[in-house]
């Protein structure tokens, strides 16, 4: 009556062994490490790179505990933070050109556990320490950028369609086009209406000019703003990947804000610098017709901007943007072969290559300014003379002050331009010691909660209380193993979810034990009472857990951040508790009492 078939015992044993193996890595902790990854798409991390890294560390006499290839990077473990920092400096000097060298933390699990795919759970910001940023997207700047893009596109399109116009310029967030006659304006209006559905057109007549004002429709403005947030999230994620952060949290908060959490980041200043920068590239032609001296006195010609080059010389640059960073497919740091100066090598897509080729062909002998735009401020990196037509889509930007600046600028351009500038409105740093303290408190809360429940169950239900306690411990083992297999990120809300799960999981055993007691009071034999207790309690256990599971799914669906982390642990805990409370506990009961045909009494 109370015996399991052999396959059930084998199943429970296999699940227990697998759970132990996948839970073990969480007890080994983490060790400091350095990650070396190529920054050029043409370079791949391979055994040769790993050998070069090891040779450099040996030459510098820096001890390390292991090195291995992971995806597209080489990671090296160290026994101390001092060795880690020395290695970073040495490898940065050795692989500064074309490679990113970042600090990291890696699991200290043995190689045989890693070989079977057993990895620890990632720890969230509140447990591991790290940096928290709340960044706000500059929505007006996103609309200004969209107006600039349409300004350039309309200029090119009207020229290609041979529609004559007097001038095109951006006024606020609108594009103003002037025509000499109504027929040309009507022709332009018909073409723009057919090919630019997002633009609303308004006609104006003043002083003999026939004007056509193009503005973004409200639905297009909303779409542009939503795209700006999503594009910025993607760009920030690309930049964070360059820093080598494991399991970063980058998500939208509200309409125009983005939360960035970087667990385990040690170089917080570097993280803030990379995330806070909003560098975009612009290429414009230099105005060599007007007097720079007059511009310095405040008489800046219409359609020009005045900048100061890095060598201190003033420069008049036309406002019309020839090319932007949106056309960049790859960027890598390097050096100019002729001068030996640090430089950035940029690859353009097919459209950008065509535009650049046309511009250089039409302006041979003239100067071209390459500007880096950051938070609305433009800086002229270099302004070379165009010697010849440049095709092929590969551009070299010189004028960098150092190899580090070239590396940082290449990272920003390669990761993608932000669709709109972002400002850091809130910054918090969680130290590793505080994270360790949170882990300690969370672990102790779960341990003491488990001990209190176990003590009550053993005193109240005796041997069956022992079975319930073991099943509860096995449930915790299953839950941690599942989270480790999923490579979930454990946070303080997650620890709260584990504590709640352990507290709720015992409910199923209480229902079973009370049902067995009731059957015994009704005069049934112990074997019949055990059988009826498990069978008749199953329906109630299933109903109560399904209702809780529905609440957990709703929390995951509608919540965000910590709430979703709590919901994941809660839902997984419900599934593991149903298996451990019913199957595992009954297996122990069957092994203890099931073989006794004439069972006189049970300890419950």
Secondary structure, 3 states (H helix, E strand, C coil): CCCCCHHHHHHHHHHHHHHHHHHHHHHCCEEEEEEEEECCCCCCCCHHHHHHHHHHHHHCCCCCCEEEEECCEEEEECCCHHHHHHHHHHHHHHCCCCEEEEEEEEECCCHHHHHCCCCCCEECHHHHCEEEEEEEECHHHHHHHHHHHHHHHHHHHHHHCCCCCCEEEEECCEEEEEECCHHHHHHHHHHHHHHCCCEEEEEEEECCEEEEEEEECHHHHHHHHHHHHHHHHHHHHHHHHHHCCCCCEEEEECCCEEEEEEECCCCHHHHHHHHHCCCEEEEEEECCCCCHHHHHCCCCCCCEEEEECCCCCEEEEEEEEEEEHHHEEEEEEEECCCCCCEEEEEEECHHHHHHHHHHHHHCCCCEEEEEEEECCEEEEEEEEECCCCCCCCEEEECCCCCHHHHHHHHHHHHHCCCCCCEEEEEEEEECHHHHHHHHHHHHHHHHHHHHHHHHHHHHHHHHHHHHHHHHHHHHHHHHHHHHHHCCCEECHHHHHHHHHHHHHHHHHHHHHHHHHHHHHHCCCCHHHHHHHHHHHHHHHHHHHHHHHHHHHHHHHHHCCCHHHHHHHHHHHHHHHHHHHHHHHHHHHHHHHHCCCCCCCCCCC
